[in-house]
Amino acid sequence: MDALRSELLDDVAAHAKQILADHGIADDVADQCGIALAEFLAEHWGGQLINFPKNFLYKLAQRDMDIYEEFTGNNHAKLALKHGMTTRGIYKLINRAHKRIVAEKQPDLFPD
């Protein structure tokens, strides 16, 4: 059971590091932030029974929506420069935003 708890915090730290790195943050700083986030969760929520819903869609951050609305289909580099991100980060942000918007608008054809 301890391995599963550790796996969750390791996964949170690794995912946070990846997101920050995708947005142009240096790897060492991204790693420190990911670890700090995992430590925060352990310190503030440790010992609690938490159930995460599988189908919950987070609202997109306003900045992400602003970038998505500025996207014309071929201005990845311009958006990256304007918003202090990498071009790869813009590609991922546009893809993530598009998937969430489609999921919110399109009904599930095969509900459980």
PyMOL commands that set and color helices and strands:
alter all, ss='L'
color gray80, all
select helices_A, chain A and resi 2-22+27-45+62-70+76-83+87-105
alter helices_A, ss='H'
color red, helices_A
deselect
rebuild
show_as cartoon
